[in-house]
Structure formats: structure tokens, C-alpha cells
Amino acid sequence: MSLSTHALDTSTGAPASGLAYLLTDAAGAVLATGTTDDDGRAPELGGVEIGAGVYRLHLDTGAYQRSKGLRSFYPEAVVCFEVTDPAAHHHVPLILSPFGYSTYRGS
């Protein structure tokens, strides 16, 4: 199974580069950690092998917003998702602003 993410900052209309993230499994074991690149993507996730199960993508939105000189209502975003088809690609994007965020199952 392959996994990817793409973080977009709607307050700037640009990728959210430098956003720290952590991927954990249902038991809380850390599977990957890093920061998004200049395009708002997480290349470290490309090498993570995961099977069926529940996972959490923790994103340090508060530190990211502070680094931009902004106040933020959400200090972190945790996207919990379930993989039922380990052979499929799973894209977990984040759309971010200082006072909200959203996510969806991408392709």
C-alpha cells in the first residue's frame, strides 16, 4: 500500500511547507515523522509499508501557523483513517487555515 499527503494553506493560497507530521498506527507506534516539503508533500510517507488497519496522521498546525506569524485556533490536526484495501493507494490531504481545516480521501 502506498500513502501520501498534500497540505495546502488557504490563508496564503500556497502549499503548507514546513508542516511537521507524525504517522502512527492504532497502538500509537510511530511509523513515520517529518515535515512537508516546498510543495506541501511528505516524501517520507512514500516508503512506509502499512496494511489493513487504523492509522493517525498528526499534523502540528499550531507550530506551522506560529512560524507564519499567525494565531491559530487548532494547535494540531489529527486525521484518523482506516485502510481496508492494503493494495490501494491512500492519499490523505489537509486543507488548512488559521481557524479551520478539512481533509478527504484523495486519489
Buried (B, 14 or more C-beta within 10 A) or exposed (E): BBBBBBBBBBBEEEBBBBBBBBBBBEEEEEBBBBBBBEEBBBEBBEEBEBEEEEBBBBBBBBBBBEEEEBEBEBEBBEBEBEBEEEEEEBBBBBBBBBEEBEBEEEE
